[in-house]
Amino acid sequence: MALRELATAVQAHPRLTVVILGVVAAVAWVARARHKASREADLPFLRFEDGDDSRQRYATDSGTLFKIGYDRYLKHGQAFKMRNYIGELSPQVYLPLKYLDEVKTAPQAKLSVPYYSVLHFSQNWTGMAKQTDEATHVIRTDLVRNQPFLYPGLEAERAAVIDEKLPRTREWQSVNPYPIFAYVMARLAAKTTGSAELARNDEWLGIMIGVTQKSMAAAHALRESWPWWTRWLARHVFPPVKEVFADRKRAAEILRPILEERVAALHAPADEKIEKPNDGIQWLIEYYHARGFGARLTPELLAQDELFFAIASIHSSTAILLSILYDLIDERHAQSKAEVIDEIEAVQKEFGSWSRQSVSKLVKLDSFMKESGRLNYVAHARVSRVAMVPYTFKDGLHIPQGTMIQLLHSGIQHDGNFFEDPETFDPWRFLKKRKEGDPNKFQFASLSNIETQFGAGFHACPARNYATDVIKLILVYLLTKYDIKYDGDTQRRPPDFAHDNATLPNLATQILYRERSVPVS
Ligand code: HEM
């Protein structure tokens, strides 16, 4: 496929193309050889030792190897390296907990968060939106500051979109929940980090829902069939990559009139000023204008940040929502679910509407969610960084430049040193810890060295409290307005789906829903 497209390019500009390709190949070959030679950390190499160490095994069965790596090395304070499923990024390094404090405080110029995605998703070639300083800044400051004011809008939008996607009827209806919940998340995300009109634009929502999948598919296809030194050409000729760029272009077109209108309002005379919207588009526009380079904010730049927001939020939140719902409707947790619903009804009765304060009273729901996430993490690895320079930890462990390092989040969750009876699903595990210890700790969005679902340190997810409350608002609605069960012979959670470092709730599972037989008073 790639060769055919290269041939077309060569035919159009034969001499020029050959000269360019020759120079690029030569420079790249020398750079790559030098880079690779210095890239292997001096660590034990973990591999499957039972006769099948194939690449395919790393796609579907990494969990087995992670367990061995945790027990053999990490538990004893020893880092290890192993193959990366994305061959050209091998080897990746897993660090034991003792290095986490140093990772948390290391500057981006040394251990980078965004550059991990650049490498992992081949962002330099596929056009996948990158994490920018301004996008991170507005989430860290504007979203966090404004979160308390967002609840009325989120509550109304959540009810409208769920009613639309799961029309209420007394007959059981069978649906595949993942695409429905992804749409719900996209609407809520558009409302918060986009704008009200974008939340009503299905073309926009389609682009935002599709961007992660399309960018990952483009990266995969590119790596499979294009030698890396030819990939710079792909955006012009390779359909999966062209599609990512086309979506970026279309997103910018949709944003252009909104941007123009918002900028005009910013410069309007005082007596003509209208109330400023409180959303992501406005936060980004004001970020640029406050720094004196408002004129530089093009629809294309705005689209890049909006696409990043979508990548950061929609599918991570959807997978976690679905995973928790799967546990809530599992027959083994029927009693806990009933208690969660009782709690929701009591809080609803006391407060009347949802706010940061009333949501925080849902302590049973929070504890259930956290236990569900502890045993059904959506990723084995967290706190992913790339060494931008050769990096030496205080105890002398040396990480060569370009190495991808991570923490094995999953191993910790099964370690009896950290969690009593770790394989047992105890819905009130964290509630008990809050009651016995600090009520402000052990929450779904809490961070500590063993709670790394949202990362760690300064670069931990700045939207974690917001994302958690959005998931809760949706669960509250689903649990109180609908009866939900599995569509099939078993009423138990289906096995998760594993790919590389990810473990996702089964996305193909069908559920049955109907209007709740005992409506909330
Ligand atoms: C349940 C849903 C979510 C999960 C599980 C999640 C998880 C994460 C994780 C693991 C990181 C990396 C932290 C680290 O490596 O230390 C991160 C970073 C980030 N997340 Fe989230 N996230 C979620 C939702 C969101 C949402 C809704 C947004 C808003 C757009 C968002 C914006 C960000 C940003 C901007 C960063 C980069 C922070 C930095 O580099 O300083 N996330 N998230």
Residues whose N, C-alpha, C, O or C-beta is under 5 A from the ligand:
A	BS01	HEM	V113 A135 T136 I139 F309 A312 S313 S316 S317 I320 V383 S384 Q453 F454 G455 A456 F458 H459 A460 C461 P462 A463 A467
